[in-house]
Structures are given as structure tokens and as C-alpha cells.
């Protein structure tokens, strides 16, 4: 029994050492420990909350994108899609005063673009990289035409986005 457990441990560590990302993980750990020791503010709840708040949008995008990458496809239009889905959110919210309606419009926009991308890749057999590259420029151009490169202002000035951003929604 002991020999089997030792063999299992060795194979686990052998497999772990085979990953090229192990060095990156070790460097990240060293950096984390270094700044935790040298700075009084690094390992505080406020700083960790701030960092997690800043990475929340890329993290949400990464979850969806990882599913796509696992299936062997790629989508590089995700950043432009975020900009496009923000447009109906804020315009519908400004005109109706309802965040829920704006969120539904934003989700519908994202689903529509996803269906177009899916159609291009699955039915028309276009490479996902090429299809998403074309969609990236199409969406980015559409956003620039609609906004004229000027931010759309939240006319309601509700506290909803502030509450979400500062984790005080509930």
C-alpha cells in the first residue's frame, strides 16, 4: 500500500513539474509574499477588494472565453462586444429609467451577436479566428458610429452602478 501511495505522489509531482506554468505560479507566489512583507497596505481587505473589483469584468469574460477555448475555438471580438452591449444598457436605461429593461436589451444584443458568430462558424464553416476578427471590426465600427467616440452619460444618475462597483448592492 505504501509503495502505491509513493508512486502516486511521485507521478503527481512529476506531472506537476511538467507544466510550464509552474514557474509562473512560483514567481507569482514570490511576488505576493514580497509585497505582503514590504508593504503595510498590500495584504489588506481594502486592497484585495480593490484588486478583485478591477479584475471582475475581465474575469467574467474569461469564464465565457475559456469555455470557447476548451472547445477548440477562439473569439477575439469579446472586448468590442462588451462595448456594444453597454450601448443598449445605458440608452434603454436612460430612456425608460429601468435597469432591468436595459440589462435585457444588453443581453439580447450579446445573444444576437453570439448567434451571428455561431452561424458564421458552424453553418458557413468560416474559421472562428477569421469570423471573430471580422466581427471585432464590424462591432467596433458600429460602436464608433453610434457614439461618435463620445461617452454616453448616465442621465438618470442612479446609484445602481455605484452600488455594484462598491459592493453595496444588497
C-alpha positions as CSV (number, residue, x, y, z in Angstrom):
1,X,0.0,0.0,0.0
2,X,2.8,2.5,0.9
3,X,4.6,1.8,-2.4
4,X,1.4,2.6,-4.4
5,X,0.9,5.8,-2.4
6,X,4.5,6.9,-3.0
7,X,4.2,6.1,-6.7
8,X,1.0,8.1,-6.9
9,X,2.8,11.1,-5.2
10,X,5.8,10.9,-7.5
11,X,3.6,10.8,-10.6
12,X,1.6,13.7,-9.3
13,X,4.7,15.8,-8.7
14,X,6.2,14.6,-11.9
15,X,3.1,15.7,-13.7
16,X,3.1,19.0,-11.8
17,X,6.7,19.7,-12.7
18,X,5.9,19.0,-16.3
19,X,3.7,22.1,-16.6
20,X,5.4,25.2,-18.0
21,X,3.1,27.4,-16.0
22,X,4.6,26.1,-12.7
23,X,7.4,28.7,-12.9
24,X,4.9,31.5,-13.4
25,X,2.9,30.3,-10.4
26,X,6.1,30.3,-8.3
27,X,7.0,33.8,-9.4
28,X,3.5,35.0,-8.6
29,X,3.9,33.4,-5.1
30,X,7.2,35.1,-4.6
31,X,5.9,38.5,-5.7
32,X,2.8,38.1,-3.4
33,X,5.0,37.2,-0.4
34,X,7.5,40.0,-1.1
35,X,4.8,42.7,-1.3
36,X,2.9,41.3,1.7
37,X,6.1,41.7,3.8
38,X,7.3,45.1,2.4
39,X,4.0,46.9,2.3
40,X,1.6,47.6,5.1
41,X,-1.3,48.1,2.7
42,X,-0.8,45.2,0.2
43,X,-2.5,42.4,2.2
44,X,-5.4,44.4,3.5
45,X,-9.1,43.8,2.9
46,X,-9.4,47.2,1.1
47,X,-6.6,46.5,-1.3
48,X,-7.7,42.9,-2.1
49,X,-11.3,44.2,-2.6
50,X,-10.0,46.9,-4.9
51,X,-8.0,44.4,-7.0
52,X,-10.9,42.0,-7.2
53,X,-13.1,44.8,-8.3
54,X,-10.8,45.8,-11.0
55,X,-10.4,42.3,-12.4
56,X,-14.1,41.4,-12.2
57,X,-15.0,42.3,-15.8
58,X,-12.0,40.6,-17.4
59,X,-12.7,37.6,-15.1
60,X,-16.3,37.3,-16.2
61,X,-15.2,37.5,-19.8
62,X,-12.5,34.9,-19.2
63,X,-15.0,32.4,-17.9
64,X,-17.1,32.5,-21.1
65,X,-14.0,32.6,-23.3
66,X,-12.4,29.7,-21.5
67,X,-15.4,27.5,-22.5
68,X,-14.9,28.5,-26.1
69,X,-11.1,27.8,-25.9
70,X,-11.8,24.4,-24.4
71,X,-13.9,23.5,-27.3
72,X,-11.1,24.4,-29.7
73,X,-12.4,27.7,-31.0
74,X,-11.4,31.3,-30.4
75,X,-13.2,34.7,-30.2
76,X,-11.2,37.9,-30.2
77,X,-14.2,40.2,-30.5
78,X,-15.1,40.0,-26.9
79,X,-13.8,43.4,-25.9
80,X,-15.8,45.1,-28.7
81,X,-18.8,43.1,-27.8
82,X,-18.6,44.4,-24.2
83,X,-18.7,48.0,-25.7
84,X,-21.6,47.1,-27.9
85,X,-23.7,45.5,-25.1
86,X,-23.1,48.6,-22.9
87,X,-24.8,50.8,-25.5
88,X,-28.4,49.4,-25.2
89,X,-27.9,49.0,-21.5
90,X,-27.3,52.7,-21.0
91,X,-29.6,54.1,-23.7
92,X,-32.6,52.0,-22.7
93,X,-31.9,52.8,-19.1
94,X,-31.8,56.5,-19.9
95,X,-35.0,56.4,-21.9
96,X,-37.0,54.2,-19.6
97,X,-35.4,54.6,-16.2
98,X,-35.3,50.8,-15.7
99,X,-32.1,49.0,-15.3
100,X,-33.8,45.7,-15.8
101,X,-35.0,46.6,-19.3
102,X,-31.6,47.9,-20.1
103,X,-30.0,44.7,-18.9
104,X,-32.4,42.6,-21.0
105,X,-31.6,44.7,-24.1
106,X,-27.9,44.3,-23.4
107,X,-28.2,40.5,-23.0
108,X,-30.3,40.3,-26.2
109,X,-27.6,42.2,-28.1
110,X,-24.9,39.9,-26.8
111,X,-27.0,36.8,-27.7
112,X,-27.7,38.2,-31.2
113,X,-24.0,38.8,-31.9
114,X,-23.2,35.3,-30.5
115,X,-25.8,33.7,-32.7
116,X,-24.3,35.5,-35.7
117,X,-20.8,34.3,-34.8
118,X,-22.1,30.8,-34.2
119,X,-23.8,30.8,-37.6
120,X,-20.7,32.0,-39.4
121,X,-18.5,29.3,-37.7
122,X,-20.9,26.3,-37.7
123,X,-23.1,26.8,-40.8
124,X,-20.8,28.8,-43.2
125,X,-17.7,26.9,-41.9
126,X,-15.7,30.1,-41.5
127,X,-12.6,29.7,-39.2
128,X,-13.6,31.1,-35.8
129,X,-10.5,33.4,-35.7
130,X,-11.4,34.9,-39.0
131,X,-15.1,35.2,-38.2
132,X,-14.4,36.9,-34.8
133,X,-11.8,39.2,-36.4
134,X,-14.4,40.4,-38.9
135,X,-16.9,40.7,-36.1
136,X,-14.4,42.7,-34.0
137,X,-14.0,45.3,-36.7
138,X,-17.7,45.4,-37.5
139,X,-18.7,45.8,-33.9
140,X,-16.0,48.4,-33.2
141,X,-17.0,50.4,-36.2
142,X,-20.7,50.2,-35.2
143,X,-19.9,51.4,-31.7
144,X,-17.8,54.3,-33.1
145,X,-20.6,55.3,-35.5
146,X,-23.2,55.3,-32.8
147,X,-21.2,57.1,-30.1
148,X,-19.1,59.2,-32.3
149,X,-16.3,58.3,-29.9
150,X,-18.0,60.2,-27.1
151,X,-19.1,58.5,-23.9
152,X,-22.8,58.1,-23.3
153,X,-23.8,59.7,-20.0
154,X,-25.9,58.1,-17.4
155,X,-28.7,60.7,-17.3
156,X,-30.6,59.0,-14.5
157,X,-27.6,59.3,-12.2
158,X,-28.9,56.3,-10.2
159,X,-26.8,54.8,-7.5
160,X,-27.1,51.3,-9.1
161,X,-23.8,51.2,-10.8
162,X,-22.1,52.9,-7.8
163,X,-23.7,50.2,-5.6
164,X,-22.5,47.4,-7.8
165,X,-19.0,48.8,-8.1
166,X,-18.6,49.3,-4.4
167,X,-20.2,46.0,-3.4
168,X,-23.1,47.7,-1.6
169,X,-25.9,46.4,-3.8
170,X,-27.5,44.2,-1.2
